[in-house]
Amino acid sequence: MSQGNTGVTSQAVLAQACPVREVLDRVAGKWSVLIIVAAAHGPIRFTELERSIEGISRRMLTLTLR
C-alpha cells in the first residue's frame, strides 16, 4: 500500500502522536535521563540525587524534577 493513500489525515496522526511527543520532550533534556537512571531503583532524597549526578546545579535539578 502506498503511504500517500492511507485514508488517515495528518491532523489525526498529530493528535495520536501528541502523548508520545510530550514524553519525548520531557526526557530529551540533558539531565532528564541521568535523573531517571539515578532514581530508577526507588525513592531517593533530593540531596542524594544531587550528589549522584556530577555537574548538575541545585537549580537545574529542581527545574528538571518539576
C-alpha positions, 0 to 999 in steps of 0.5 A: 500500500502506498503511504500517500493513500492511507485514508488517515489525515495528518491532523489525526496522526498529530493528535495520536502522536501528541502523548508520545511527543510530550514524553519525548520532550520531557526526557530529551533534556540533558539531565532528564535521563541521568535523573531517571537512571539515578532514581530508577531503583526507588525513592531517593532524597533530593540531596542524594540525587544531587550528589549522584549526578556530577555537574548538575546545579541545585537549580537545574535539578529542581527545574528538571524534577518539576 
